[in-house]
Amino acid sequence: MTIKALPEKAGIPQPARWASLATQENLITSFVGLMVAAAVFLPLIALIVSSFRVLDVLGFSSEWGLGNYREMARVPVIRAAFLNTFAISTGATLFATLVGVSLAWINARTNCPWRGKLELLNLIPYFLSPFVGAIAWHNLASPKVGLLNDLARWLFGTTGYLFNVDNIWGVIWVTAIFHAPLVYLFVVGSLRRMDPSLEDSARTTGAGLLRTTLTVTLPLVAPAILSGAIITFVTSAGEFGVPFKLGAPYGWPTFTTQIFTYAVGDDANYQMGAAMSMTLGIITAFLIWVQRRIIAPRAYTTVTGKGFRPNIIDLGPWKWAALAYNLGFIIIAVVLPLAALVLVSLHKVWQGHLIPSQMTLWNYEKILFFWRPESIQAVTNGIGNSFILAFSGATIAMILAIAMSYMIHRTKGYGSTALDFLCVIPIGFPGIVLAMGVLITYIKTPIYGTLWILLLGYITRFFPYGQRNISSILMAVSEELDQSSRMAGASWLTTLRRITIPLLKPGIFAGWVLLFIIFLRELSISIILYTAGTETLSVGIYYLQEFENESLTCTLGVIQTLVLLVCVYIFRRLAGREALTA
């Protein structure tokens, strides 16, 4: 019997060809790719498998089948949760799109006063925690303890209430105002890059400002508007904090609050939670696919080869109305919530109205002076753990982002396409869905009950944000620089360290700070994966509002918000004005 040797390629001996593949670049990038693939796919596979396992009546033995999905259709509270989620996502998307597009048009195309200075204020809600925003609006507009209702009773002598956010309309309201900046980010860049001649042509034919805007400007940025709307719908459907505070306690459950119910407690049913997670995940993943594959590529040509500067539309006296509208949004989305948090936090016990004689800093002392006997362990753990997770998680995520971006944009073939798809998958699944998969996958491993499982969940869900930041810069850097270094005899790691990474520094720093901000405010992953001793800052806020009082809850909310605002300032200083809006 004759054994044939493997064919040699292009005259290169077989051992030498295999040795040429075992380079620094191939070994490191392959290891990173496999590690990311395992982190992404294992939780999703666990979700799929668990969703088809049905527990018996006693909750012990299980069988395979579609029983969990049939049960979802039969249980009234789950049906109501599905309808409420759809209604909240739709309402919040419509409202957020209206506000986001109008603010983007005012700031990008009109002579509204102070528009440059107002832009950062417009974006603040994007960086803050919607859960803390819901707590703030509960103390602003709840029937019994709302500051606005108390003010109305004082001014008009009414005995009832004018505002009530503790219902589905309140969930829509708060979700919308905290997601309007997301639509703004999608639209404002397209408006700034438009060729003004397209609008000039409409104006020369006699079309007025309103008609030109509705028939020319907005249709040209329709792909950006639709992309922003779809992302807002997906994000709203996966939002946990707002419905948990303003909806579920008052008879308005959502899919995320029901997933949380099945994921924790003595009566937890991971299989049913997995089925609900898969249902929500499939819907959101499909919408993300539509946005990336159908809508985003259809961006119309609004930038031509000739030099131009976008027209600044003179609104005349209406510019003051535009300024009032923009300031109104900032007051509603930023000033009022922050003021409510601060005022409530200055009272030992919040009774629904201001009592100047009882204002004190005692709550801040109780939370910040962790060495005192009256300190709360869950809060102390939460503050320390969040900074550990944010610092280490942002660092690891950016290392993965650099490696993945290099593999996608510096290697050719099917592998780079697969890796690009791999980076999209976590974006398509809400945090609570991915957290449910991580919980099922690792609950019987040593990392459960430690910060490692939270770190894994954070990085898996959010590293694509850093990867997109790096990719946008890497695509603008010529490959010739890398090739010249390699031809001069430098290794791949040396080239990466001395050429590529220095060129990527702005994107690396901006991405790191952005991930640091996201990890500090993250709730939906933490609330599923934390255990005693591994609380985070957001979990600490949840703990206070469940087991302590509103004043302490708002105090920790103020502390988190101040930290996030400092990080936002640093992010804008590092990344520049166009970091998010380009």
C-alpha positions as CSV (number, residue, x, y, z in Angstrom):
1,M,0.0,0.0,0.0
2,T,1.4,3.4,-1.0
3,I,0.8,6.4,1.1
4,K,0.8,9.6,-0.8
5,A,2.2,12.7,0.7
6,L,0.1,15.8,0.9
7,P,0.7,18.0,-2.1
8,E,3.2,20.8,-1.7
9,K,1.9,24.2,-2.6
10,A,3.8,26.5,-5.0
11,G,7.0,24.6,-4.4
12,I,7.0,25.2,-0.6
13,P,7.7,22.1,1.4
14,Q,4.8,21.0,3.6
15,P,6.5,21.5,7.0
16,A,7.6,24.9,5.9
17,R,4.1,25.8,4.8
18,W,2.7,24.8,8.2
19,A,5.4,26.7,10.0
20,S,4.6,29.8,8.0
21,L,1.0,29.6,9.3
22,A,2.1,29.4,12.9
23,T,3.1,33.1,13.1
24,Q,2.4,35.6,15.9
25,E,-0.4,37.2,13.9
26,N,-2.2,33.9,13.1
27,L,-1.8,32.4,16.5
28,I,-2.9,35.5,18.5
29,T,-5.8,36.5,16.2
30,S,-7.1,33.0,15.9
31,F,-7.1,32.6,19.7
32,V,-9.0,35.9,20.1
33,G,-11.4,34.9,17.4
34,L,-12.1,31.5,19.0
35,M,-12.4,33.1,22.5
36,V,-15.0,35.7,21.3
37,A,-16.9,33.1,19.3
38,A,-17.2,30.9,22.4
39,A,-18.3,33.8,24.6
40,V,-21.0,34.8,22.1
41,F,-22.3,31.5,20.9
42,L,-22.2,29.4,24.1
43,P,-24.9,31.5,25.9
44,L,-27.1,31.6,22.8
45,I,-26.8,27.8,22.4
46,A,-27.7,27.4,26.1
47,L,-30.7,29.6,25.6
48,I,-31.9,27.6,22.6
49,V,-31.4,24.2,24.3
50,S,-33.0,25.3,27.6
51,S,-36.0,26.8,25.9
52,F,-37.1,23.4,24.7
53,R,-36.8,21.7,28.1
54,V,-40.1,21.7,29.9
55,L,-40.3,21.2,33.7
56,D,-43.1,19.0,35.1
57,V,-45.7,20.3,37.5
58,L,-43.5,19.9,40.5
59,G,-40.7,21.8,38.8
60,F,-38.2,18.9,38.8
61,S,-37.8,16.5,35.9
62,S,-38.0,17.8,32.4
63,E,-38.9,16.7,28.9
64,W,-38.1,18.0,25.4
65,G,-40.8,19.9,23.5
66,L,-42.5,23.2,22.8
67,G,-44.3,23.3,26.1
68,N,-42.6,26.5,27.3
69,Y,-43.7,28.4,24.1
70,R,-47.2,27.1,24.4
71,E,-47.3,28.1,28.1
72,M,-46.2,31.6,27.0
73,A,-49.3,31.9,24.9
74,R,-51.6,30.6,27.6
75,V,-50.4,32.6,30.7
76,P,-52.3,35.9,30.8
77,V,-49.5,37.9,32.4
78,I,-47.0,36.9,29.7
79,R,-49.5,37.7,27.0
80,A,-50.1,41.1,28.6
81,A,-46.3,41.6,29.0
82,F,-45.8,40.9,25.2
83,L,-48.5,43.5,24.3
84,N,-47.2,46.0,26.8
85,T,-43.7,45.6,25.4
86,F,-44.9,46.2,21.9
87,A,-46.9,49.2,22.9
88,I,-44.1,50.7,24.9
89,S,-41.5,50.2,22.2
90,T,-43.8,51.6,19.5
91,G,-44.8,54.6,21.5
92,A,-41.3,55.4,22.7
93,T,-39.9,55.0,19.2
94,L,-42.4,57.4,17.6
95,F,-41.9,60.0,20.3
96,A,-38.2,59.6,20.5
97,T,-37.9,59.8,16.6
98,L,-40.0,63.0,16.5
99,V,-37.9,64.7,19.2
100,G,-34.5,63.4,18.0
101,V,-35.1,64.3,14.3
102,S,-36.4,67.8,15.2
103,L,-33.5,68.5,17.5
104,A,-31.0,67.2,14.9
105,W,-32.5,69.5,12.3
106,I,-32.4,72.5,14.6
107,N,-28.8,72.0,15.6
108,A,-27.4,71.0,12.2
109,R,-29.3,73.2,9.7
110,T,-30.7,76.3,11.4
111,N,-29.4,79.5,13.0
112,C,-30.8,78.6,16.4
113,P,-28.9,80.5,19.0
114,W,-26.4,78.5,21.2
115,R,-26.9,75.4,19.1
116,G,-23.2,74.4,19.4
117,K,-23.3,74.7,23.2
118,L,-26.6,72.9,23.5
119,E,-25.5,69.8,21.6
120,L,-23.6,68.3,24.5
121,L,-26.6,68.9,26.8
122,N,-28.9,67.2,24.2
123,L,-26.7,64.1,24.4
124,I,-26.5,63.8,28.2
125,P,-29.6,61.5,28.6
126,Y,-27.9,59.1,26.2
127,F,-25.1,58.5,28.7
128,L,-27.2,58.4,31.9
129,S,-29.0,55.5,33.4
130,P,-32.7,55.2,32.3
131,F,-33.4,53.4,35.6
132,V,-32.2,56.4,37.6
133,G,-34.2,58.6,35.2
134,A,-37.3,56.5,36.0
135,I,-36.7,57.0,39.7
136,A,-36.3,60.7,39.2
137,W,-39.6,61.0,37.2
138,H,-41.4,58.9,39.8
139,N,-40.5,61.5,42.4
140,L,-41.5,64.3,40.0
141,A,-44.8,63.0,38.7
142,S,-46.2,60.2,40.9
143,P,-49.7,60.9,42.2
144,K,-48.7,60.9,45.9
145,V,-45.1,62.0,46.3
146,G,-44.4,63.8,43.0
147,L,-42.9,67.2,43.3
148,L,-44.8,68.6,40.3
149,N,-48.1,67.4,41.8
150,D,-47.2,68.9,45.1
151,L,-46.3,72.2,43.4
152,A,-49.7,72.1,41.5
153,R,-51.6,71.5,44.8
154,W,-49.7,74.5,46.4
155,L,-50.3,76.8,43.4
156,F,-53.9,75.9,42.5
157,G,-55.2,74.4,45.7
158,T,-56.1,71.1,44.0
159,T,-56.6,68.0,46.0
160,G,-55.9,65.4,43.3
161,Y,-53.0,65.2,40.9
162,L,-52.2,66.5,37.5
163,F,-49.4,64.0,36.5
164,N,-49.0,60.3,36.9
165,V,-46.1,58.4,35.4
166,D,-46.7,55.2,37.3
167,N,-48.4,53.5,34.3
168,I,-47.6,52.5,30.7
169,W,-47.8,56.1,29.5
170,G,-45.1,57.0,32.1
171,V,-42.9,54.2,30.8
172,I,-43.3,55.4,27.3
173,W,-42.6,59.0,28.3
174,V,-39.4,58.3,30.3
175,T,-38.1,55.7,27.7
176,A,-38.6,58.1,24.9
177,I,-36.9,61.1,26.4
178,F,-33.9,59.0,27.3
179,H,-33.7,57.5,23.9
180,A,-34.3,60.6,21.8
181,P,-30.5,61.4,21.7
182,L,-30.0,58.0,20.1
183,V,-32.1,59.0,17.1
184,Y,-30.4,62.4,17.2
185,L,-27.0,60.7,16.8
186,F,-28.1,58.8,13.8
187,V,-29.6,61.8,12.0
188,V,-27.4,64.8,12.8
189,G,-24.4,63.5,10.9
190,S,-26.4,62.9,7.7
191,L,-27.9,66.4,7.9
192,R,-24.5,68.0,8.3
193,R,-23.1,66.1,5.3
194,M,-25.9,66.9,2.9
195,D,-25.3,68.7,-0.4
196,P,-27.1,72.1,0.0
197,S,-27.7,72.3,-3.8
198,L,-30.4,69.7,-3.4
199,E,-32.4,72.0,-1.1
200,D,-31.5,75.1,-3.2
201,S,-33.1,73.5,-6.2
202,A,-36.3,73.0,-4.4
203,R,-36.3,76.6,-3.0
204,T,-35.7,78.0,-6.5
205,T,-38.9,76.3,-7.7
206,G,-40.9,78.2,-5.1
207,A,-41.0,75.6,-2.3
208,G,-41.1,77.1,1.2
209,L,-39.0,76.1,4.2
210,L,-41.6,73.6,5.5
211,R,-42.2,72.0,2.1
212,T,-38.5,71.7,1.3
213,T,-37.8,70.1,4.7
214,L,-40.6,67.6,4.3
215,T,-40.2,66.7,0.7
216,V,-36.4,67.0,0.2
217,T,-34.4,67.1,3.5
218,L,-36.2,64.4,5.5
219,P,-36.5,61.9,2.6
220,L,-32.8,62.2,1.9
221,V,-32.0,61.3,5.5
222,A,-34.8,58.7,5.7
223,P,-32.3,55.8,6.0
224,A,-30.7,57.4,9.0
225,I,-34.1,58.1,10.5
226,L,-35.3,54.6,10.0
227,S,-32.0,53.2,11.4
228,G,-32.3,55.3,14.5
229,A,-36.0,54.3,14.9
230,I,-35.2,50.6,14.6
231,I,-32.4,50.8,17.1
232,T,-34.6,52.7,19.5
233,F,-37.4,50.1,19.1
234,V,-34.9,47.3,19.9
235,T,-33.4,49.2,22.8
236,S,-36.8,50.0,24.3
237,A,-38.0,46.4,24.0
238,G,-34.9,45.3,26.0
239,E,-35.1,48.1,28.6
240,F,-35.5,46.7,32.1
241,G,-35.1,49.6,34.6
242,V,-37.9,51.9,33.4
243,P,-40.7,49.3,33.3
244,F,-39.4,47.7,36.5
245,K,-39.8,51.1,38.3
246,L,-42.8,52.6,36.6
247,G,-44.7,49.7,35.1
248,A,-44.5,46.3,36.7
249,P,-45.4,47.4,40.3
250,Y,-48.6,49.1,39.0
251,G,-49.9,46.2,36.8
252,W,-48.0,46.9,33.6
253,P,-45.5,44.0,33.2
254,T,-43.1,43.8,30.2
255,F,-41.1,40.9,28.7
256,T,-38.0,42.1,30.5
257,T,-39.6,42.2,33.9
258,Q,-41.1,38.8,33.3
259,I,-37.7,37.3,32.3
260,F,-36.3,38.8,35.6
261,T,-39.2,37.1,37.5
262,Y,-38.3,33.7,36.0
263,A,-34.6,34.2,36.5
264,V,-34.5,34.9,40.2
265,G,-36.1,33.8,43.4
266,D,-37.0,30.5,44.9
267,D,-39.6,29.7,42.1
268,A,-37.2,30.5,39.3
269,N,-37.9,28.6,36.0
270,Y,-34.8,29.1,33.8
271,Q,-36.4,27.1,31.0
272,M,-39.4,29.4,30.8
273,G,-37.1,32.4,31.1
274,A,-35.0,31.0,28.3
275,A,-38.1,30.6,26.1
276,M,-39.1,34.2,26.7
277,S,-35.5,35.4,26.2
278,M,-35.4,33.6,22.8
279,T,-38.7,35.1,21.7
280,L,-37.5,38.6,22.5
281,G,-34.0,38.0,21.2
282,I,-35.3,36.7,17.8
283,I,-37.5,39.7,17.3
284,T,-34.7,42.2,18.2
285,A,-32.1,40.3,16.2
286,F,-34.3,40.3,13.1
287,L,-34.9,44.1,13.4
288,I,-31.1,44.7,13.8
289,W,-30.6,42.6,10.6
290,V,-33.1,44.7,8.7
291,Q,-31.4,47.9,9.9
292,R,-27.9,46.7,8.9
293,R,-28.6,44.8,5.7
294,I,-31.5,46.6,4.1
295,I,-31.9,50.1,5.5
296,A,-28.3,51.2,6.2
297,P,-26.9,50.3,2.8
298,R,-29.7,52.4,1.1
299,A,-28.2,55.7,2.3
300,Y,-28.8,58.2,-0.5
301,T,-25.9,60.1,-2.1
302,T,-26.0,63.5,-0.2
303,V,-22.3,64.2,-0.4
304,T,-20.8,65.1,-3.7
305,G,-17.2,65.5,-4.9
306,K,-17.3,69.3,-4.9
307,G,-16.5,71.3,-1.8
308,F,-19.4,72.8,0.0
309,R,-20.7,73.8,3.4
310,P,-24.2,72.9,4.5
311,N,-26.7,75.8,4.3
312,I,-27.6,77.3,7.6
313,I,-31.3,78.2,7.4
314,D,-32.3,81.5,8.7
315,L,-35.5,81.0,10.8
316,G,-36.0,84.7,11.5
317,P,-38.0,85.3,14.6
318,W,-38.7,81.5,14.8
319,K,-35.2,80.9,15.9
320,W,-36.2,81.8,19.4
321,A,-39.0,79.3,19.2
322,A,-36.4,76.7,18.2
323,L,-34.2,77.7,21.1
324,A,-37.2,77.4,23.5
325,Y,-38.0,74.0,22.1
326,N,-34.4,72.8,22.6
327,L,-34.2,74.3,26.1
328,G,-37.5,72.6,26.9
329,F,-36.1,69.2,26.0
330,I,-33.0,69.9,28.2
331,I,-35.1,71.0,31.1
332,I,-37.4,67.9,30.8
333,A,-34.7,65.3,30.1
334,V,-31.8,66.7,32.3
335,V,-32.6,69.6,34.6
336,L,-35.9,68.3,36.2
337,P,-34.7,64.7,36.8
338,L,-31.4,65.9,38.3
339,A,-33.1,68.5,40.5
340,A,-35.6,65.9,41.7
341,L,-32.8,63.5,42.6
342,V,-30.9,66.1,44.5
343,L,-33.9,67.5,46.4
344,V,-35.2,64.1,47.5
345,S,-31.7,63.0,48.5
346,L,-31.4,65.9,50.9
347,H,-34.3,64.6,53.0
348,K,-33.8,61.8,55.5
349,V,-37.3,60.6,54.7
350,W,-39.1,61.9,51.6
351,Q,-42.7,62.8,52.2
352,G,-43.6,64.2,48.8
353,H,-42.9,67.9,49.5
354,L,-39.9,70.0,50.3
355,I,-39.1,70.7,54.0
356,P,-36.1,73.1,54.0
357,S,-35.6,72.8,57.8
358,Q,-35.1,69.0,57.4
359,M,-32.6,69.1,54.6
360,T,-29.3,67.4,55.4
361,L,-26.3,65.6,53.9
362,W,-26.8,62.6,56.2
363,N,-27.7,60.3,53.3
364,Y,-24.5,61.1,51.5
365,E,-22.5,60.4,54.7
366,K,-24.2,57.1,55.1
367,I,-23.4,56.0,51.5
368,L,-19.9,57.5,51.0
369,F,-18.5,57.0,54.5
370,F,-18.4,53.2,54.1
371,W,-16.4,52.6,57.2
372,R,-19.2,53.8,59.5
373,P,-21.4,51.2,61.2
374,E,-24.5,52.5,59.5
375,S,-23.1,52.0,56.0
376,I,-25.0,49.6,53.7
377,Q,-22.9,46.6,52.6
378,A,-24.7,46.2,49.2
379,V,-24.0,49.8,48.3
380,T,-20.4,49.7,49.5
381,N,-19.8,46.5,47.4
382,G,-21.7,48.1,44.5
383,I,-19.5,51.2,44.2
384,G,-16.2,49.3,44.5
385,N,-17.3,46.4,42.2
386,S,-18.6,48.8,39.5
387,F,-15.3,50.6,39.2
388,I,-13.4,47.3,39.1
389,L,-15.7,46.0,36.4
390,A,-15.7,49.2,34.4
391,F,-11.9,49.6,34.5
392,S,-11.0,46.0,33.8
393,G,-13.9,45.4,31.4
394,A,-13.3,48.4,29.3
395,T,-9.6,47.5,29.1
396,I,-10.2,43.9,28.1
397,A,-13.0,44.8,25.7
398,M,-10.8,47.3,23.9
399,I,-8.0,44.7,23.5
400,L,-10.5,42.4,21.9
401,A,-11.8,45.2,19.8
402,I,-8.3,46.0,18.4
403,A,-7.7,42.4,17.6
404,M,-11.1,41.8,16.0
405,S,-10.9,45.0,14.0
406,Y,-7.5,44.1,12.7
407,M,-8.7,40.6,11.7
408,I,-11.8,42.1,9.9
409,H,-10.1,44.9,8.0
410,R,-6.5,43.6,7.5
411,T,-7.3,40.0,6.5
412,K,-9.2,38.9,3.5
413,G,-11.6,36.1,2.7
414,Y,-14.6,34.4,4.4
415,G,-13.0,34.6,7.8
416,S,-13.2,38.4,8.0
417,T,-16.9,38.3,7.0
418,A,-17.7,35.7,9.6
419,L,-15.9,37.8,12.3
420,D,-17.8,40.9,11.2
421,F,-21.0,39.0,11.6
422,L,-19.8,37.7,15.0
423,C,-19.4,41.3,16.2
424,V,-23.0,42.1,15.2
425,I,-24.7,39.3,17.1
426,P,-24.4,40.8,20.7
427,I,-25.8,44.1,19.4
428,G,-28.9,42.2,18.3
429,F,-29.8,40.7,21.7
430,P,-30.9,42.8,24.7
431,G,-28.6,42.7,27.7
432,I,-31.1,40.8,29.8
433,V,-31.5,38.1,27.1
434,L,-27.7,37.6,26.8
435,A,-27.4,37.6,30.7
436,M,-30.0,34.8,30.8
437,G,-27.9,32.8,28.5
438,V,-24.7,33.5,30.5
439,L,-26.5,32.5,33.7
440,I,-27.7,29.2,32.3
441,T,-24.3,28.4,30.8
442,Y,-22.1,29.1,33.8
443,I,-24.4,28.7,36.8
444,K,-22.7,25.4,37.7
445,T,-19.2,26.6,37.1
446,P,-16.7,28.2,39.6
447,I,-17.1,31.6,38.1
448,Y,-20.8,31.8,39.1
449,G,-21.1,34.0,42.2
450,T,-17.9,36.0,41.4
451,L,-17.2,39.2,39.5
452,W,-15.9,37.1,36.6
453,I,-19.3,36.1,35.4
454,L,-20.4,39.8,35.4
455,L,-17.2,40.7,33.6
456,L,-17.8,38.0,31.0
457,G,-21.4,39.2,30.5
458,Y,-20.4,42.9,30.1
459,I,-17.6,42.2,27.6
460,T,-19.6,39.8,25.5
461,R,-22.5,42.2,25.2
462,F,-20.7,45.5,24.7
463,F,-17.3,44.9,23.1
464,P,-18.8,45.5,19.6
465,Y,-19.2,49.2,20.6
466,G,-15.4,49.4,21.0
467,Q,-14.8,47.4,17.9
468,R,-16.9,49.8,15.8
469,N,-15.0,52.7,17.2
470,I,-11.7,51.2,16.3
471,S,-12.9,50.0,12.9
472,S,-13.9,53.5,11.8
473,I,-10.3,54.7,12.3
474,L,-8.6,51.6,11.1
475,M,-10.4,51.8,7.7
476,A,-9.0,55.3,7.3
477,V,-5.4,54.1,7.9
478,S,-3.6,52.8,4.8
479,E,-2.3,49.2,4.9
480,E,0.9,50.4,3.3
481,L,2.2,51.6,6.7
482,D,1.9,48.1,8.2
483,Q,3.4,46.6,5.1
484,S,6.4,48.9,5.1
485,S,7.1,48.0,8.7
486,R,6.9,44.3,8.0
487,M,9.1,44.6,4.9
488,A,11.7,46.4,7.1
489,G,11.9,43.2,9.3
490,A,9.6,44.2,12.2
491,S,7.4,41.4,13.6
492,W,3.6,41.6,13.7
493,L,3.5,42.5,17.4
494,T,6.2,45.2,16.9
495,T,4.3,46.7,14.0
496,L,1.1,46.7,16.0
497,R,2.8,48.3,19.0
498,R,4.8,50.9,17.1
499,I,2.7,51.7,14.1
500,T,-1.0,50.6,14.3
501,I,-1.8,51.3,17.9
502,P,-0.3,54.8,18.0
503,L,-2.4,55.7,15.0
504,L,-5.5,54.3,16.7
505,K,-5.0,56.1,20.0
506,P,-7.9,58.5,19.6
507,G,-10.3,55.7,18.9
508,I,-8.9,53.5,21.7
509,F,-9.2,56.2,24.3
510,A,-12.7,57.3,23.2
511,G,-13.9,53.7,23.0
512,W,-12.4,52.9,26.5
513,V,-14.2,55.8,28.1
514,L,-17.5,55.0,26.3
515,L,-17.3,51.4,27.6
516,F,-16.4,52.6,31.1
517,I,-19.5,54.8,31.1
518,I,-21.7,51.9,29.9
519,F,-20.3,49.5,32.5
520,L,-20.9,52.0,35.3
521,R,-24.6,52.3,34.5
522,E,-25.3,48.7,33.4
523,L,-28.3,47.2,35.1
524,S,-30.0,44.5,32.9
525,I,-27.0,42.2,32.9
526,S,-26.1,42.8,36.5
527,I,-29.6,42.2,37.9
528,I,-29.5,38.7,36.5
529,L,-25.9,37.7,37.3
530,Y,-25.1,39.3,40.6
531,T,-25.1,37.5,43.9
532,A,-24.4,38.7,47.5
533,G,-21.0,40.3,47.5
534,T,-20.9,41.0,43.7
535,E,-23.4,43.9,43.6
536,T,-22.8,46.7,41.2
537,L,-23.6,50.4,41.4
538,S,-26.9,50.0,39.6
539,V,-27.8,46.9,41.6
540,G,-27.1,49.0,44.7
541,I,-29.7,51.5,43.5
542,Y,-32.1,48.6,43.0
543,Y,-31.4,47.3,46.5
544,L,-32.0,50.7,48.1
545,Q,-35.3,51.2,46.3
546,E,-36.5,47.7,47.2
547,F,-35.3,47.5,50.8
548,E,-34.5,51.0,52.0
549,N,-36.2,54.4,51.2
550,E,-36.5,56.8,48.3
551,S,-34.1,59.3,49.8
552,L,-31.2,56.9,49.9
553,T,-32.1,55.6,46.5
554,C,-31.9,59.1,45.0
555,T,-28.7,59.8,46.9
556,L,-26.9,56.9,45.2
557,G,-28.5,57.9,41.9
558,V,-27.0,61.4,42.3
559,I,-23.6,59.9,42.9
560,Q,-23.8,57.6,39.9
561,T,-25.0,60.5,37.7
562,L,-22.2,62.8,38.7
563,V,-19.6,60.2,38.0
564,L,-21.2,59.6,34.6
565,L,-21.3,63.3,33.7
566,V,-17.6,63.6,34.5
567,C,-16.9,60.6,32.3
568,V,-19.0,62.2,29.5
569,Y,-16.9,65.4,29.7
570,I,-13.7,63.3,29.5
571,F,-15.1,61.4,26.6
572,R,-15.9,64.5,24.6
573,R,-12.5,66.0,25.4
574,L,-10.7,62.9,24.2
575,A,-12.9,62.0,21.2
576,G,-13.8,65.5,20.0
577,R,-17.1,67.1,19.0
578,E,-17.8,64.7,16.1
579,A,-17.0,61.5,18.0
580,L,-20.6,60.3,18.1
581,T,-22.3,62.5,15.6
582,A,-20.1,61.9,12.5
